[in-house]
Amino acid sequence: MGWASLRRTAYLVFFLPLILIGSAYPSKSASALAAWALEREGVLQLRTSVNTPLKASFQSSDSVKGIRVWIDFPGELTRPRTLLGSGPVREIRLGKPKRGVTRLVIEFKKSVYLDPSKLKLIGISPDRWKLKFLGLPLRGLSRIGEGDLTAFSSRDRDWVKAKPLISGQTSFNSSGLPWVPRGRFRVVIDPGHGGPDSGAVGIGGIRETDVVLDISLEVAKFLEAKGVIVNLTRTSEVDLGLFPRVAIANRAGADAFVSIHANATRNRRRDVNGIETFYFSGFRGLSLSKHIQKQVLKVSPGSPDRGVRRARFFVIRRTRMPAALVETGFVTGRLDAPRLAKASHRRELAFAIAKGILNYLQGLS
Ligand SMILES: [Zn+2]
């Protein structure tokens, strides 16, 4: 359906201090959207190719869906996808509504009301845009975005490309990890699931339990190489309940507890990918989670940053030390699954998690 013809569709106001060249662009060219982020303050930031004409639209909620705001960019993206939102945002979709067009849709939860007359998409430089969702309830909203908003835009359309891994990081050994005093710290690593509980099962039958056990054993090796005392809650495919995991950590009096998981969508949607880390309480739990999230993102180019969020998972709620639960990617995701199936990527993830933990511990000593 054509959005211009919808009666309930109101156009967002444009403030364009720049001369926009609306020249014809080849329909097969790559998307002019280079990077985007919806910030926790309810501001959508965009980076596009230089002098890109944009179209923004608003649609009120109906009996099925909440308010949708979308922006069309010239050029096509290669990988239409949907990212789950947080707080007032239900989901964000990047799609190809027709040939030669990229559409970024923000769908809000049904309970959210926004006044379209207060929404303005503002061009702030030849390649930067801002849209503040005035009146948006911000509770629970975490930053979500893709690509580098701070990079320089070329005149060519440069869709968020998967960044190649930095060379020199290809051989992951413990000498590249931060230093902490030997024997000072104790960390509990908790590979999620195990035994009859396979956790999520994804593309090609890849099982969460196998993925996370392998990563966890590697994390333990990296940490031990730096003189950290490590307790693993399990080292093989055994059935281990949540109580014993917490008991192991609390008995050990660890400085940090890190539970390692891989994610899945219930309806096995391949377009949902990304990295997220959860904490339950405390500044230290949050700090540990942020350090881990940052490093895991670095070795997962192109996988969306789903953010650091608060959650009530048993193992991070009942452990008495700073605790984090990291989701290392989606076994059901088109981008994440083939990577998680690779031993080399699992080793990169292990290195990243170890680095995050060590950075956190460094801040304590
Ligand atoms: Zn899990």
Residues whose N, C-alpha, C, O or C-beta is under 5 A from the ligand:
A	BS01	ZN	G192 G199 H261 A262
